[in-house]
């Protein structure tokens, strides 16, 4: 995915405001086009499910690090290690 610089983003924003493509948009006109557009929600749901699964995996890994660090008797240094493990 392209990484836009702030200057590029500003220039593109100005160009789009002049161009105003939303005024020319008609949406899908054919049955095939409407079918493609109907799938947009499916693609979005799949992306959200992947993001949720990744977040769950990260949470499980963090919980495992917490369990590993808290097995021994807690002390001040253990809490510092815990914060490091969780990237605080």
C-alpha positions, 0 to 999 in steps of 0.5 A, a space after each residue: 500500500 502506498 505511503 503518502 507524505 503529508 504534502 502529497 496528501 494535501 495536494 491530492 486533497 486540493 485536486 479532488 476538491 476541484 475535480 469533485 468526482 462525487 458529483 459525476 458518480 452514478 453507481 452501478 448500472 448493470 446487473 453485473 455491476 450491482 452484483 460486484 458492489 453487493 460483494 463489497 460488504 463481504 470483503 469488508 466483513 472478511 477484513 474485519 474478521 482477519 483484524 479481529 483474529 489478529 487482535 485475539 492472537 495478540 491478546 492471547 500472546 500477551 496473556 501468556 507473557 503475563 502468566 509466565 512473568 507472574 508465576 514467580 513471586 511478584 516484586 517491583 522488578 517483575 512489574 517492570 518486566 511485565 510492562 516491558 512484555 506488554 510494550 508499555 
